[in-house]
């Protein structure tokens, strides 16, 4: 459980530092043989700071309150 707690704290600190992550998706609009039209969309996912704080507290609990 100690390793899981440490990993949870590391992930939480990264989430607090960046606050968001983005990814790009491609979608085919038209596919007629040699003619293809694609659409690229960028999506942003915001991470609330409260989630990061809760993960740090949970990771600390896993480290210090284990049996």
mmJSON file of the N, C-alpha and C atoms, coordinates in Angstrom:
{"data_MODEL":{"atom_site":{
"group_PDB":["ATOM","ATOM","ATOM","ATOM","ATOM","ATOM","ATOM","ATOM","ATOM","ATOM","ATOM","ATOM","ATOM","ATOM","ATOM","ATOM","ATOM","ATOM","ATOM","ATOM","ATOM","ATOM","ATOM","ATOM","ATOM","ATOM","ATOM","ATOM","ATOM","ATOM","ATOM","ATOM","ATOM","ATOM","ATOM","ATOM","ATOM","ATOM","ATOM","ATOM","ATOM","ATOM","ATOM","ATOM","ATOM","ATOM","ATOM","ATOM","ATOM","ATOM","ATOM","ATOM","ATOM","ATOM","ATOM","ATOM","ATOM","ATOM","ATOM","ATOM","ATOM","ATOM","ATOM","ATOM","ATOM","ATOM","ATOM","ATOM","ATOM","ATOM","ATOM","ATOM","ATOM","ATOM","ATOM","ATOM","ATOM","ATOM","ATOM","ATOM","ATOM","ATOM","ATOM","ATOM","ATOM","ATOM","ATOM","ATOM","ATOM","ATOM","ATOM","ATOM","ATOM","ATOM","ATOM","ATOM","ATOM","ATOM","ATOM","ATOM","ATOM","ATOM","ATOM","ATOM","ATOM","ATOM","ATOM","ATOM","ATOM","ATOM","ATOM","ATOM","ATOM","ATOM","ATOM","ATOM","ATOM","ATOM","ATOM","ATOM","ATOM","ATOM","ATOM","ATOM","ATOM","ATOM","ATOM","ATOM","ATOM","ATOM","ATOM","ATOM","ATOM","ATOM","ATOM","ATOM","ATOM","ATOM","ATOM","ATOM","ATOM","ATOM","ATOM","ATOM","ATOM","ATOM","ATOM","ATOM","ATOM","ATOM","ATOM","ATOM","ATOM","ATOM","ATOM","ATOM","ATOM","ATOM","ATOM","ATOM","ATOM","ATOM","ATOM","ATOM","ATOM","ATOM","ATOM","ATOM","ATOM","ATOM","ATOM","ATOM","ATOM","ATOM","ATOM","ATOM","ATOM","ATOM","ATOM","ATOM","ATOM","ATOM","ATOM","ATOM","ATOM","ATOM","ATOM","ATOM","ATOM","ATOM","ATOM","ATOM","ATOM","ATOM","ATOM","ATOM","ATOM","ATOM","ATOM","ATOM","ATOM"],
"id":[1,2,3,4,5,6,7,8,9,10,11,12,13,14,15,16,17,18,19,20,21,22,23,24,25,26,27,28,29,30,31,32,33,34,35,36,37,38,39,40,41,42,43,44,45,46,47,48,49,50,51,52,53,54,55,56,57,58,59,60,61,62,63,64,65,66,67,68,69,70,71,72,73,74,75,76,77,78,79,80,81,82,83,84,85,86,87,88,89,90,91,92,93,94,95,96,97,98,99,100,101,102,103,104,105,106,107,108,109,110,111,112,113,114,115,116,117,118,119,120,121,122,123,124,125,126,127,128,129,130,131,132,133,134,135,136,137,138,139,140,141,142,143,144,145,146,147,148,149,150,151,152,153,154,155,156,157,158,159,160,161,162,163,164,165,166,167,168,169,170,171,172,173,174,175,176,177,178,179,180,181,182,183,184,185,186,187,188,189,190,191,192,193,194,195,196,197,198,199,200,201],
"type_symbol":["N","C","C","N","C","C","N","C","C","N","C","C","N","C","C","N","C","C","N","C","C","N","C","C","N","C","C","N","C","C","N","C","C","N","C","C","N","C","C","N","C","C","N","C","C","N","C","C","N","C","C","N","C","C","N","C","C","N","C","C","N","C","C","N","C","C","N","C","C","N","C","C","N","C","C","N","C","C","N","C","C","N","C","C","N","C","C","N","C","C","N","C","C","N","C","C","N","C","C","N","C","C","N","C","C","N","C","C","N","C","C","N","C","C","N","C","C","N","C","C","N","C","C","N","C","C","N","C","C","N","C","C","N","C","C","N","C","C","N","C","C","N","C","C","N","C","C","N","C","C","N","C","C","N","C","C","N","C","C","N","C","C","N","C","C","N","C","C","N","C","C","N","C","C","N","C","C","N","C","C","N","C","C","N","C","C","N","C","C","N","C","C","N","C","C","N","C","C","N","C","C"],
"label_atom_id":["N","CA","C","N","CA","C","N","CA","C","N","CA","C","N","CA","C","N","CA","C","N","CA","C","N","CA","C","N","CA","C","N","CA","C","N","CA","C","N","CA","C","N","CA","C","N","CA","C","N","CA","C","N","CA","C","N","CA","C","N","CA","C","N","CA","C","N","CA","C","N","CA","C","N","CA","C","N","CA","C","N","CA","C","N","CA","C","N","CA","C","N","CA","C","N","CA","C","N","CA","C","N","CA","C","N","CA","C","N","CA","C","N","CA","C","N","CA","C","N","CA","C","N","CA","C","N","CA","C","N","CA","C","N","CA","C","N","CA","C","N","CA","C","N","CA","C","N","CA","C","N","CA","C","N","CA","C","N","CA","C","N","CA","C","N","CA","C","N","CA","C","N","CA","C","N","CA","C","N","CA","C","N","CA","C","N","CA","C","N","CA","C","N","CA","C","N","CA","C","N","CA","C","N","CA","C","N","CA","C","N","CA","C","N","CA","C","N","CA","C","N","CA","C","N","CA","C","N","CA","C","N","CA","C"],
"label_alt_id":[null,null,null,null,null,null,null,null,null,null,null,null,null,null,null,null,null,null,null,null,null,null,null,null,null,null,null,null,null,null,null,null,null,null,null,null,null,null,null,null,null,null,null,null,null,null,null,null,null,null,null,null,null,null,null,null,null,null,null,null,null,null,null,null,null,null,null,null,null,null,null,null,null,null,null,null,null,null,null,null,null,null,null,null,null,null,null,null,null,null,null,null,null,null,null,null,null,null,null,null,null,null,null,null,null,null,null,null,null,null,null,null,null,null,null,null,null,null,null,null,null,null,null,null,null,null,null,null,null,null,null,null,null,null,null,null,null,null,null,null,null,null,null,null,null,null,null,null,null,null,null,null,null,null,null,null,null,null,null,null,null,null,null,null,null,null,null,null,null,null,null,null,null,null,null,null,null,null,null,null,null,null,null,null,null,null,null,null,null,null,null,null,null,null,null,null,null,null,null,null,null],
"label_comp_id":["UNK","UNK","UNK","UNK","UNK","UNK","UNK","UNK","UNK","UNK","UNK","UNK","UNK","UNK","UNK","UNK","UNK","UNK","UNK","UNK","UNK","UNK","UNK","UNK","UNK","UNK","UNK","UNK","UNK","UNK","UNK","UNK","UNK","UNK","UNK","UNK","UNK","UNK","UNK","UNK","UNK","UNK","UNK","UNK","UNK","UNK","UNK","UNK","UNK","UNK","UNK","UNK","UNK","UNK","UNK","UNK","UNK","UNK","UNK","UNK","UNK","UNK","UNK","UNK","UNK","UNK","UNK","UNK","UNK","UNK","UNK","UNK","UNK","UNK","UNK","UNK","UNK","UNK","UNK","UNK","UNK","UNK","UNK","UNK","UNK","UNK","UNK","UNK","UNK","UNK","UNK","UNK","UNK","UNK","UNK","UNK","UNK","UNK","UNK","UNK","UNK","UNK","UNK","UNK","UNK","UNK","UNK","UNK","UNK","UNK","UNK","UNK","UNK","UNK","UNK","UNK","UNK","UNK","UNK","UNK","UNK","UNK","UNK","UNK","UNK","UNK","UNK","UNK","UNK","UNK","UNK","UNK","UNK","UNK","UNK","UNK","UNK","UNK","UNK","UNK","UNK","UNK","UNK","UNK","UNK","UNK","UNK","UNK","UNK","UNK","UNK","UNK","UNK","UNK","UNK","UNK","UNK","UNK","UNK","UNK","UNK","UNK","UNK","UNK","UNK","UNK","UNK","UNK","UNK","UNK","UNK","UNK","UNK","UNK","UNK","UNK","UNK","UNK","UNK","UNK","UNK","UNK","UNK","UNK","UNK","UNK","UNK","UNK","UNK","UNK","UNK","UNK","UNK","UNK","UNK","UNK","UNK","UNK","UNK","UNK","UNK"],
"label_asym_id":["A","A","A","A","A","A","A","A","A","A","A","A","A","A","A","A","A","A","A","A","A","A","A","A","A","A","A","A","A","A","A","A","A","A","A","A","A","A","A","A","A","A","A","A","A","A","A","A","A","A","A","A","A","A","A","A","A","A","A","A","A","A","A","A","A","A","A","A","A","A","A","A","A","A","A","A","A","A","A","A","A","A","A","A","A","A","A","A","A","A","A","A","A","A","A","A","A","A","A","A","A","A","A","A","A","A","A","A","A","A","A","A","A","A","A","A","A","A","A","A","A","A","A","A","A","A","A","A","A","A","A","A","A","A","A","A","A","A","A","A","A","A","A","A","A","A","A","A","A","A","A","A","A","A","A","A","A","A","A","A","A","A","A","A","A","A","A","A","A","A","A","A","A","A","A","A","A","A","A","A","A","A","A","A","A","A","A","A","A","A","A","A","A","A","A","A","A","A","A","A","A"],
"label_entity_id":["1","1","1","1","1","1","1","1","1","1","1","1","1","1","1","1","1","1","1","1","1","1","1","1","1","1","1","1","1","1","1","1","1","1","1","1","1","1","1","1","1","1","1","1","1","1","1","1","1","1","1","1","1","1","1","1","1","1","1","1","1","1","1","1","1","1","1","1","1","1","1","1","1","1","1","1","1","1","1","1","1","1","1","1","1","1","1","1","1","1","1","1","1","1","1","1","1","1","1","1","1","1","1","1","1","1","1","1","1","1","1","1","1","1","1","1","1","1","1","1","1","1","1","1","1","1","1","1","1","1","1","1","1","1","1","1","1","1","1","1","1","1","1","1","1","1","1","1","1","1","1","1","1","1","1","1","1","1","1","1","1","1","1","1","1","1","1","1","1","1","1","1","1","1","1","1","1","1","1","1","1","1","1","1","1","1","1","1","1","1","1","1","1","1","1","1","1","1","1","1","1"],
"label_seq_id":[1,1,1,2,2,2,3,3,3,4,4,4,5,5,5,6,6,6,7,7,7,8,8,8,9,9,9,10,10,10,11,11,11,12,12,12,13,13,13,14,14,14,15,15,15,16,16,16,17,17,17,18,18,18,19,19,19,20,20,20,21,21,21,22,22,22,23,23,23,24,24,24,25,25,25,26,26,26,27,27,27,28,28,28,29,29,29,30,30,30,31,31,31,32,32,32,33,33,33,34,34,34,35,35,35,36,36,36,37,37,37,38,38,38,39,39,39,40,40,40,41,41,41,42,42,42,43,43,43,44,44,44,45,45,45,46,46,46,47,47,47,48,48,48,49,49,49,50,50,50,51,51,51,52,52,52,53,53,53,54,54,54,55,55,55,56,56,56,57,57,57,58,58,58,59,59,59,60,60,60,61,61,61,62,62,62,63,63,63,64,64,64,65,65,65,66,66,66,67,67,67],
"pdbx_PDB_ins_code":[null,null,null,null,null,null,null,null,null,null,null,null,null,null,null,null,null,null,null,null,null,null,null,null,null,null,null,null,null,null,null,null,null,null,null,null,null,null,null,null,null,null,null,null,null,null,null,null,null,null,null,null,null,null,null,null,null,null,null,null,null,null,null,null,null,null,null,null,null,null,null,null,null,null,null,null,null,null,null,null,null,null,null,null,null,null,null,null,null,null,null,null,null,null,null,null,null,null,null,null,null,null,null,null,null,null,null,null,null,null,null,null,null,null,null,null,null,null,null,null,null,null,null,null,null,null,null,null,null,null,null,null,null,null,null,null,null,null,null,null,null,null,null,null,null,null,null,null,null,null,null,null,null,null,null,null,null,null,null,null,null,null,null,null,null,null,null,null,null,null,null,null,null,null,null,null,null,null,null,null,null,null,null,null,null,null,null,null,null,null,null,null,null,null,null,null,null,null,null,null,null],
"Cartn_x":[0.812,0.0,0.858,2.083,2.966,3.301,3.529,3.855,2.657,1.452,0.24,0.054,0.337,0.227,1.211,2.437,3.455,3.069,2.602,2.178,0.996,0.054,-1.095,-0.665,0.29,0.792,1.52,2.325,3.046,2.068,1.053,0.054,-0.704,-1.009,-1.721,-0.886,0.409,1.275,1.376,1.479,1.51,0.193,-0.925,-2.231,-2.359,-1.845,-1.888,-0.971,0.164,1.121,0.598,0.013,-0.443,-1.871,-2.767,-4.134,-5.03,-4.462,-5.252,-4.406,-5.065,-4.342,-5.178,-4.498,-5.157,-4.821,-5.749,-5.499,-6.202,-5.744,-6.268,-6.94,-8.11,-8.804,-9.038,-9.023,-9.283,-10.561,-11.376,-12.647,-12.785,-13.118,-13.324,-14.695,-14.718,-15.986,-16.452,-15.508,-15.838,-14.777,-15.218,-14.299,-14.889,-14.524,-15.024,-13.843,-13.323,-12.186,-10.954,-10.43,-9.217,-9.455,-10.71,-11.028,-11.396,-10.603,-10.852,-10.771,-11.712,-11.71,-11.748,-10.75,-10.646,-10.839,-11.309,-11.445,-10.643,-9.789,-8.971,-9.534,-9.798,-10.321,-9.38,-9.159,-8.351,-9.287,-9.159,-9.99,-9.119,-9.661,-8.955,-9.775,-9.128,-9.767,-9.169,-9.991,-9.524,-9.585,-8.535,-8.48,-8.675,-9.726,-9.956,-8.9,-8.445,-7.436,-7.899,-9.186,-9.706,-9.465,-9.516,-9.238,-7.78,-6.855,-5.445,-5.175,-5.809,-5.631,-6.18,-7.337,-7.927,-7.034,-6.403,-5.505,-4.249,-3.721,-2.561,-2.93,-4.094,-4.546,-4.762,-5.383,-5.595,-4.293,-3.326,-2.014,-1.295,-1.39,-0.792,-1.442,-2.751,-3.452,-3.01,-2.803,-2.336,-0.941,-0.103,1.27,1.296,0.618,0.785,-0.221,-1.354,-2.372,-2.485,-1.442,-1.502,-1.317,-1.8,-1.671,-0.594],
"Cartn_y":[-1.191,0.0,1.257,1.131,2.282,2.778,1.841,2.222,2.901,2.372,2.984,4.4,4.613,5.937,6.918,6.467,7.329,7.681,6.683,6.943,7.909,7.759,8.658,10.086,10.255,11.597,12.199,11.405,11.911,12.341,11.525,11.879,13.139,13.265,14.443,15.711,15.631,16.802,17.22,16.253,16.567,17.209,16.683,17.259,18.679,18.939,20.292,21.235,20.728,21.578,21.975,21.038,21.331,21.854,21.284,21.774,21.373,20.899,20.474,19.608,18.844,18.159,18.192,18.176,18.287,17.083,16.747,15.711,16.089,15.524,15.826,14.589,14.789,13.68,14.029,13.006,13.189,12.446,13.081,12.505,12.62,11.506,11.531,12.102,13.131,13.715,13.141,13.004,12.496,11.483,10.338,9.321,8.765,9.409,8.994,8.589,7.399,6.92,7.765,8.416,9.213,10.549,10.943,12.21,11.931,12.503,12.339,13.697,13.937,15.17,14.772,15.243,14.96,16.248,16.083,17.216,16.91,17.833,17.682,18.582,17.991,18.75,18.596,19.69,19.643,19.759,18.82,18.775,19.078,19.851,20.186,19.694,18.971,18.433,19.136,19.896,20.646,19.776,19.828,19.083,20.054,19.89,20.812,20.637,21.738,21.655,20.824,20.831,20.057,18.561,18.11,16.709,16.366,17.252,17.033,17.026,17.942,17.999,16.731,16.279,15.053,13.844,13.812,12.698,12.73,13.908,14.005,13.509,13.907,13.461,11.947,11.423,9.984,9.206,9.726,9.082,9.1,10.209,10.29,9.313,9.162,8.202,6.774,6.474,5.132,4.856,5.875,5.682,5.556,6.456,6.524,5.693,5.322,4.592,3.129,2.612,1.215,0.274,-0.95,-1.934,-2.935],
"Cartn_z":[0.0,0.0,0.0,0.501,0.557,-0.853,-1.782,-3.161,-3.816,-3.565,-4.125,-3.585,-2.315,-1.726,-2.328,-2.543,-3.16,-4.587,-5.35,-6.729,-6.776,-5.855,-5.811,-5.508,-4.616,-4.306,-5.509,-6.205,-7.385,-8.464,-8.719,-9.73,-9.314,-8.037,-7.55,-7.698,-7.408,-7.551,-9.016,-9.914,-11.346,-11.77,-11.287,-11.617,-11.094,-9.903,-9.363,-10.127,-10.591,-11.306,-12.684,-13.409,-14.765,-14.802,-14.049,-13.975,-15.118,-16.214,-17.368,-18.274,-19.124,-20.176,-21.436,-22.556,-23.849,-24.712,-25.579,-26.564,-27.854,-28.937,-30.258,-30.829,-31.419,-32.062,-33.526,-34.368,-35.796,-36.149,-36.977,-37.37,-38.879,-39.526,-40.975,-41.272,-42.115,-42.515,-43.848,-44.791,-46.124,-46.524,-47.044,-47.551,-48.843,-49.949,-51.267,-52.133,-51.908,-52.684,-52.42,-53.47,-53.283,-52.574,-52.42,-51.758,-50.307,-49.402,-47.979,-47.295,-46.424,-45.641,-44.171,-43.43,-42.007,-41.218,-40.01,-39.099,-37.837,-37.456,-36.257,-35.163,-34.017,-32.88,-31.691,-31.0,-29.786,-28.588,-27.664,-26.474,-25.256,-24.331,-23.101,-21.921,-21.028,-19.838,-18.626,-17.912,-16.748,-15.503,-14.703,-13.445,-12.293,-11.514,-10.401,-9.302,-8.708,-7.652,-6.448,-6.171,-5.047,-5.249,-6.486,-6.793,-6.47,-6.812,-6.505,-5.015,-4.306,-2.856,-2.2,-2.657,-2.105,-2.387,-3.555,-3.887,-3.011,-2.707,-1.812,-0.421,0.075,1.395,1.39,0.329,0.235,0.15,-0.598,-0.67,0.661,1.357,2.689,3.654,3.547,4.408,4.093,2.821,2.459,3.008,3.051,3.531,5.058,5.761,7.208,8.005,7.413,8.153,7.723,7.129,6.677,7.864,7.698,8.774,8.459],
"occupancy":[1.0,1.0,1.0,1.0,1.0,1.0,1.0,1.0,1.0,1.0,1.0,1.0,1.0,1.0,1.0,1.0,1.0,1.0,1.0,1.0,1.0,1.0,1.0,1.0,1.0,1.0,1.0,1.0,1.0,1.0,1.0,1.0,1.0,1.0,1.0,1.0,1.0,1.0,1.0,1.0,1.0,1.0,1.0,1.0,1.0,1.0,1.0,1.0,1.0,1.0,1.0,1.0,1.0,1.0,1.0,1.0,1.0,1.0,1.0,1.0,1.0,1.0,1.0,1.0,1.0,1.0,1.0,1.0,1.0,1.0,1.0,1.0,1.0,1.0,1.0,1.0,1.0,1.0,1.0,1.0,1.0,1.0,1.0,1.0,1.0,1.0,1.0,1.0,1.0,1.0,1.0,1.0,1.0,1.0,1.0,1.0,1.0,1.0,1.0,1.0,1.0,1.0,1.0,1.0,1.0,1.0,1.0,1.0,1.0,1.0,1.0,1.0,1.0,1.0,1.0,1.0,1.0,1.0,1.0,1.0,1.0,1.0,1.0,1.0,1.0,1.0,1.0,1.0,1.0,1.0,1.0,1.0,1.0,1.0,1.0,1.0,1.0,1.0,1.0,1.0,1.0,1.0,1.0,1.0,1.0,1.0,1.0,1.0,1.0,1.0,1.0,1.0,1.0,1.0,1.0,1.0,1.0,1.0,1.0,1.0,1.0,1.0,1.0,1.0,1.0,1.0,1.0,1.0,1.0,1.0,1.0,1.0,1.0,1.0,1.0,1.0,1.0,1.0,1.0,1.0,1.0,1.0,1.0,1.0,1.0,1.0,1.0,1.0,1.0,1.0,1.0,1.0,1.0,1.0,1.0,1.0,1.0,1.0,1.0,1.0,1.0],
"B_iso_or_equiv":[0.0,0.0,0.0,0.0,0.0,0.0,0.0,0.0,0.0,0.0,0.0,0.0,0.0,0.0,0.0,0.0,0.0,0.0,0.0,0.0,0.0,0.0,0.0,0.0,0.0,0.0,0.0,0.0,0.0,0.0,0.0,0.0,0.0,0.0,0.0,0.0,0.0,0.0,0.0,0.0,0.0,0.0,0.0,0.0,0.0,0.0,0.0,0.0,0.0,0.0,0.0,0.0,0.0,0.0,0.0,0.0,0.0,0.0,0.0,0.0,0.0,0.0,0.0,0.0,0.0,0.0,0.0,0.0,0.0,0.0,0.0,0.0,0.0,0.0,0.0,0.0,0.0,0.0,0.0,0.0,0.0,0.0,0.0,0.0,0.0,0.0,0.0,0.0,0.0,0.0,0.0,0.0,0.0,0.0,0.0,0.0,0.0,0.0,0.0,0.0,0.0,0.0,0.0,0.0,0.0,0.0,0.0,0.0,0.0,0.0,0.0,0.0,0.0,0.0,0.0,0.0,0.0,0.0,0.0,0.0,0.0,0.0,0.0,0.0,0.0,0.0,0.0,0.0,0.0,0.0,0.0,0.0,0.0,0.0,0.0,0.0,0.0,0.0,0.0,0.0,0.0,0.0,0.0,0.0,0.0,0.0,0.0,0.0,0.0,0.0,0.0,0.0,0.0,0.0,0.0,0.0,0.0,0.0,0.0,0.0,0.0,0.0,0.0,0.0,0.0,0.0,0.0,0.0,0.0,0.0,0.0,0.0,0.0,0.0,0.0,0.0,0.0,0.0,0.0,0.0,0.0,0.0,0.0,0.0,0.0,0.0,0.0,0.0,0.0,0.0,0.0,0.0,0.0,0.0,0.0,0.0,0.0,0.0,0.0,0.0,0.0],
"pdbx_formal_charge":[null,null,null,null,null,null,null,null,null,null,null,null,null,null,null,null,null,null,null,null,null,null,null,null,null,null,null,null,null,null,null,null,null,null,null,null,null,null,null,null,null,null,null,null,null,null,null,null,null,null,null,null,null,null,null,null,null,null,null,null,null,null,null,null,null,null,null,null,null,null,null,null,null,null,null,null,null,null,null,null,null,null,null,null,null,null,null,null,null,null,null,null,null,null,null,null,null,null,null,null,null,null,null,null,null,null,null,null,null,null,null,null,null,null,null,null,null,null,null,null,null,null,null,null,null,null,null,null,null,null,null,null,null,null,null,null,null,null,null,null,null,null,null,null,null,null,null,null,null,null,null,null,null,null,null,null,null,null,null,null,null,null,null,null,null,null,null,null,null,null,null,null,null,null,null,null,null,null,null,null,null,null,null,null,null,null,null,null,null,null,null,null,null,null,null,null,null,null,null,null,null],
"auth_seq_id":[1,1,1,2,2,2,3,3,3,4,4,4,5,5,5,6,6,6,7,7,7,8,8,8,9,9,9,10,10,10,11,11,11,12,12,12,13,13,13,14,14,14,15,15,15,16,16,16,17,17,17,18,18,18,19,19,19,20,20,20,21,21,21,22,22,22,23,23,23,24,24,24,25,25,25,26,26,26,27,27,27,28,28,28,29,29,29,30,30,30,31,31,31,32,32,32,33,33,33,34,34,34,35,35,35,36,36,36,37,37,37,38,38,38,39,39,39,40,40,40,41,41,41,42,42,42,43,43,43,44,44,44,45,45,45,46,46,46,47,47,47,48,48,48,49,49,49,50,50,50,51,51,51,52,52,52,53,53,53,54,54,54,55,55,55,56,56,56,57,57,57,58,58,58,59,59,59,60,60,60,61,61,61,62,62,62,63,63,63,64,64,64,65,65,65,66,66,66,67,67,67],
"auth_comp_id":["UNK","UNK","UNK","UNK","UNK","UNK","UNK","UNK","UNK","UNK","UNK","UNK","UNK","UNK","UNK","UNK","UNK","UNK","UNK","UNK","UNK","UNK","UNK","UNK","UNK","UNK","UNK","UNK","UNK","UNK","UNK","UNK","UNK","UNK","UNK","UNK","UNK","UNK","UNK","UNK","UNK","UNK","UNK","UNK","UNK","UNK","UNK","UNK","UNK","UNK","UNK","UNK","UNK","UNK","UNK","UNK","UNK","UNK","UNK","UNK","UNK","UNK","UNK","UNK","UNK","UNK","UNK","UNK","UNK","UNK","UNK","UNK","UNK","UNK","UNK","UNK","UNK","UNK","UNK","UNK","UNK","UNK","UNK","UNK","UNK","UNK","UNK","UNK","UNK","UNK","UNK","UNK","UNK","UNK","UNK","UNK","UNK","UNK","UNK","UNK","UNK","UNK","UNK","UNK","UNK","UNK","UNK","UNK","UNK","UNK","UNK","UNK","UNK","UNK","UNK","UNK","UNK","UNK","UNK","UNK","UNK","UNK","UNK","UNK","UNK","UNK","UNK","UNK","UNK","UNK","UNK","UNK","UNK","UNK","UNK","UNK","UNK","UNK","UNK","UNK","UNK","UNK","UNK","UNK","UNK","UNK","UNK","UNK","UNK","UNK","UNK","UNK","UNK","UNK","UNK","UNK","UNK","UNK","UNK","UNK","UNK","UNK","UNK","UNK","UNK","UNK","UNK","UNK","UNK","UNK","UNK","UNK","UNK","UNK","UNK","UNK","UNK","UNK","UNK","UNK","UNK","UNK","UNK","UNK","UNK","UNK","UNK","UNK","UNK","UNK","UNK","UNK","UNK","UNK","UNK","UNK","UNK","UNK","UNK","UNK","UNK"],
"auth_asym_id":["A","A","A","A","A","A","A","A","A","A","A","A","A","A","A","A","A","A","A","A","A","A","A","A","A","A","A","A","A","A","A","A","A","A","A","A","A","A","A","A","A","A","A","A","A","A","A","A","A","A","A","A","A","A","A","A","A","A","A","A","A","A","A","A","A","A","A","A","A","A","A","A","A","A","A","A","A","A","A","A","A","A","A","A","A","A","A","A","A","A","A","A","A","A","A","A","A","A","A","A","A","A","A","A","A","A","A","A","A","A","A","A","A","A","A","A","A","A","A","A","A","A","A","A","A","A","A","A","A","A","A","A","A","A","A","A","A","A","A","A","A","A","A","A","A","A","A","A","A","A","A","A","A","A","A","A","A","A","A","A","A","A","A","A","A","A","A","A","A","A","A","A","A","A","A","A","A","A","A","A","A","A","A","A","A","A","A","A","A","A","A","A","A","A","A","A","A","A","A","A","A"],
"auth_atom_id":["N","CA","C","N","CA","C","N","CA","C","N","CA","C","N","CA","C","N","CA","C","N","CA","C","N","CA","C","N","CA","C","N","CA","C","N","CA","C","N","CA","C","N","CA","C","N","CA","C","N","CA","C","N","CA","C","N","CA","C","N","CA","C","N","CA","C","N","CA","C","N","CA","C","N","CA","C","N","CA","C","N","CA","C","N","CA","C","N","CA","C","N","CA","C","N","CA","C","N","CA","C","N","CA","C","N","CA","C","N","CA","C","N","CA","C","N","CA","C","N","CA","C","N","CA","C","N","CA","C","N","CA","C","N","CA","C","N","CA","C","N","CA","C","N","CA","C","N","CA","C","N","CA","C","N","CA","C","N","CA","C","N","CA","C","N","CA","C","N","CA","C","N","CA","C","N","CA","C","N","CA","C","N","CA","C","N","CA","C","N","CA","C","N","CA","C","N","CA","C","N","CA","C","N","CA","C","N","CA","C","N","CA","C","N","CA","C","N","CA","C","N","CA","C","N","CA","C","N","CA","C","N","CA","C"],
"pdbx_PDB_model_num":[1,1,1,1,1,1,1,1,1,1,1,1,1,1,1,1,1,1,1,1,1,1,1,1,1,1,1,1,1,1,1,1,1,1,1,1,1,1,1,1,1,1,1,1,1,1,1,1,1,1,1,1,1,1,1,1,1,1,1,1,1,1,1,1,1,1,1,1,1,1,1,1,1,1,1,1,1,1,1,1,1,1,1,1,1,1,1,1,1,1,1,1,1,1,1,1,1,1,1,1,1,1,1,1,1,1,1,1,1,1,1,1,1,1,1,1,1,1,1,1,1,1,1,1,1,1,1,1,1,1,1,1,1,1,1,1,1,1,1,1,1,1,1,1,1,1,1,1,1,1,1,1,1,1,1,1,1,1,1,1,1,1,1,1,1,1,1,1,1,1,1,1,1,1,1,1,1,1,1,1,1,1,1,1,1,1,1,1,1,1,1,1,1,1,1,1,1,1,1,1,1]
}}}
